[in-house]
Amino acid sequence: MLDDSYGHMKPDRGDTAVLVAGDADYMPSVRSLQERNLKVRVVFSKHATSHELRESADNFTPLDPFFDQLTLAPM
């Protein structure tokens, strides 16, 4: 995520990094992106996302309301 952000993302275009994970181990990456004025959106289950990551993200989208759609196999 960080490596690609240097070559492909620009804050003046409004680019946003989307992290689909909930582990607080990603906090250094989130901070690094935000220090470069890039937005970070975290998308994951609310109960499985660290409080620090939820609060630090510019936007948090819980996947919980979409659980059924994400786990149902196509018929």
Secondary structure, DSSP 8 states (H G I E B T S, - for coil): -HHHHHHH--GGGT-EEEE----GGGHHHHHHHHHTT-EEEEEE-GGGS-HHHHHHSSEEEESGGGHHHHH----
